[in-house]
């Protein structure tokens, strides 16, 4: 068997993988994770839009 950080040598999963497997069945955890991803992506989109606007203003001068 090949060794991996997620699989212990005896074929069982690491405690971290087991923790994540448990969390994916928790609706509150999934809701929070999706909300957090949406916030991060929204912030990035706004920041990128602002940077593009600033570049356009600078280029038009």
C-alpha positions in Angstrom: 0.0 0.0 0.0 1.3 3.5 -0.8 1.5 5.9 2.1 -0.4 9.1 2.1 -1.0 11.8 4.6 -4.7 11.0 4.7 -4.4 7.2 5.1 -2.5 5.6 8.0 -0.3 2.6 7.0 -2.9 0.1 8.3 -5.4 1.4 5.8 -7.5 3.5 8.2 -8.0 7.1 7.6 -6.3 9.8 9.6 -8.1 11.6 12.4 -8.4 14.7 10.2 -10.1 12.8 7.4 -12.4 11.2 9.8 -13.3 14.6 11.3 -14.0 16.0 7.8 -16.1 12.9 6.9 -18.2 13.6 10.0 -18.6 17.3 9.2 -19.9 16.8 5.7 -23.0 15.2 7.1 -23.7 18.2 9.4 -26.1 20.5 7.6 -25.1 23.5 9.8 -21.4 23.0 8.9 -22.2 22.8 5.2 -24.4 25.9 5.3 -21.6 27.8 7.1 -19.0 26.5 4.6 -21.1 27.6 1.6 -21.8 31.0 3.2 -18.1 31.5 3.8 -17.1 30.5 0.3 -19.8 32.9 -1.1 -18.4 35.8 1.1 -14.8 35.2 0.0 -15.7 35.0 -3.7 -18.0 38.0 -3.5 -15.2 40.0 -1.8 -12.7 38.9 -4.5 -15.1 39.9 -7.3 -15.7 43.3 -5.8 -11.9 43.9 -5.3 -11.1 42.8 -8.8 -13.9 45.1 -10.2 -12.5 48.0 -8.3 -9.0 47.4 -9.5 -10.2 47.2 -13.1 -12.1 50.4 -12.7 -9.0 52.2 -11.2 -6.9 50.9 -14.1 -9.4 52.2 -16.7 -9.5 55.6 -15.0 -5.7 55.7 -15.0 -5.4 54.6 -18.6 -7.9 57.2 -19.8 -5.9 60.1 -18.4 
